[in-house]
Amino acid sequence: MQGKAQKMDHHNPGIKCVVNTCYYYADGDHCNAQKIEVQRRDATSSKETDCATFTQDHQSMS
């Protein structure tokens, strides 16, 4: 397993992801992570949050 969660062979319904450099990214702006973790406790805006599940896809960099 390359990432922090299991990578599924299908997308996780209800999650839109546009970060095409992520290991879990799938065409059509989908996320194939089995689960995600969004962080920052006590955030007051979306700018103060991030996806802690993000793992850089080194294949997308080649």
Beta strands, then each sheet from edge to edge (+ up, - down):
strand 1: 25-26
strand 2: 30-31
strand 3: 38-39
strand 4: 50-51
sheet 1: 1+ 2-
sheet 2: 3+ 4-
end
